[in-house]
Amino acid sequence: MTLRHSYFVYIVSSRSRNLYTGVTNDLGRRVLEHRDGLIPGFTERYRIHRLVYYETFGDIRDAIAREKQVKAWTRAKRVTLIEGKNPTWADLAVSQFARTEKQIPRSEPRTSG
């Protein structure tokens, strides 16, 4: 018996629509890591953690190839991709992952200090 794994190419966005494209084998966990600021660098600094797009793959090589393809695109082309499936830029994490809905709270504004 072979286990079938799923791999995801995803795009997360900030409220001001800065974008980050990544690949993972656990989308719910990865979104939580972005939300909790556990991914240092660009996504943490610009609060990029709203899941606005994702695709599912059965083979990691296909997922990595697609991630590289999407990352090479212009911003305009990535925006068209997102808006083709998510025209309102809704945060898909809350609606798509019912099992983790309570673990993925809506974004709260951070205060400095």
C-alpha positions as CSV (number, residue, x, y, z in Angstrom):
1,M,0.0,0.0,0.0
2,T,1.4,3.4,-1.0
3,L,0.6,6.5,0.8
4,R,-0.4,9.4,-1.3
5,H,1.0,12.7,-0.2
6,S,-0.2,16.1,-1.2
7,Y,2.0,19.1,-1.9
8,F,0.9,22.7,-2.2
9,V,2.1,25.7,-4.1
10,Y,0.6,28.7,-2.3
11,I,0.5,32.5,-2.4
12,V,0.1,34.5,0.8
13,S,-0.6,38.2,0.8
14,S,-0.4,41.1,3.2
15,R,-3.4,43.5,3.5
16,S,-1.6,45.8,1.2
17,R,-1.2,42.9,-1.3
18,N,2.6,42.2,-1.0
19,L,2.9,38.6,-2.3
20,Y,4.9,35.6,-1.3
21,T,4.9,32.3,-3.2
22,G,6.0,29.0,-1.5
23,V,5.7,25.2,-1.5
24,T,4.8,22.9,1.4
25,N,3.5,19.5,2.2
26,D,1.2,20.9,5.0
27,L,-0.7,24.0,4.0
28,G,-2.5,24.5,7.3
29,R,0.7,24.3,9.3
30,R,2.6,26.6,6.9
31,V,-0.1,29.2,7.1
32,L,0.0,29.1,10.9
33,E,3.8,29.5,10.7
34,H,3.4,32.6,8.6
35,R,0.7,34.0,10.9
36,D,2.7,33.4,14.1
37,G,5.8,35.1,12.5
38,L,7.8,31.9,12.5
39,I,9.0,32.4,9.0
40,P,11.7,35.0,9.4
41,G,12.4,37.7,6.8
42,F,10.2,39.1,4.1
43,T,6.9,37.5,5.2
44,E,7.3,38.3,8.8
45,R,8.5,41.9,8.2
46,Y,5.6,42.7,5.9
47,R,3.0,40.6,7.7
48,I,2.3,38.5,4.7
49,H,0.1,35.7,6.0
50,R,-3.3,35.8,4.3
51,L,-3.7,32.7,2.1
52,V,-5.1,34.0,-1.2
53,Y,-4.3,31.1,-3.6
54,Y,-3.1,27.5,-3.7
55,E,-2.8,24.5,-5.9
56,T,-2.5,20.8,-4.9
57,F,0.0,18.3,-6.4
58,G,0.6,14.6,-5.8
59,D,4.4,14.8,-6.7
60,I,6.8,17.2,-5.0
61,R,8.8,17.6,-8.2
62,D,5.7,19.0,-10.0
63,A,5.0,21.3,-7.1
64,I,8.5,22.7,-7.0
65,A,8.5,23.2,-10.8
66,R,5.2,25.1,-10.5
67,E,6.5,27.2,-7.6
68,K,9.5,28.2,-9.7
69,Q,7.3,29.0,-12.7
70,V,4.9,31.2,-10.6
71,K,7.8,33.0,-8.9
72,A,9.3,33.8,-12.3
73,W,6.1,35.5,-13.4
74,T,5.5,39.2,-13.3
75,R,3.4,40.5,-10.4
76,A,0.6,41.3,-12.8
77,K,0.5,37.7,-14.0
78,R,0.4,36.4,-10.3
79,V,-2.4,38.9,-9.5
80,T,-4.4,37.5,-12.5
81,L,-3.9,34.0,-11.3
82,I,-5.2,34.9,-7.8
83,E,-8.1,36.9,-9.1
84,G,-9.1,34.1,-11.4
85,K,-10.0,31.9,-8.4
86,N,-10.3,34.4,-5.6
87,P,-11.5,37.8,-7.0
88,T,-12.1,39.3,-3.5
89,W,-8.7,38.2,-2.2
90,A,-10.5,36.4,0.7
91,D,-8.3,34.6,3.2
92,L,-8.8,31.0,2.1
93,A,-7.3,29.5,5.2
94,V,-10.4,30.1,7.3
95,S,-12.9,28.7,4.8
96,Q,-10.8,25.9,3.2
97,F,-9.4,24.2,6.3
98,A,-12.4,23.5,8.5
99,R,-10.4,21.1,10.6
100,T,-8.0,23.9,11.5
101,E,-10.4,26.8,11.5
102,K,-10.0,27.4,15.2
103,Q,-6.3,27.2,14.9
104,I,-6.2,29.8,12.2
105,P,-7.6,32.9,13.7
106,R,-8.3,36.0,11.6
107,S,-5.5,38.5,11.5
108,E,-5.4,41.0,14.4
109,P,-3.6,44.3,14.1
110,R,-0.2,44.3,15.8
111,T,0.8,47.1,18.1
112,S,4.3,48.3,18.3
113,G,6.0,48.6,21.6
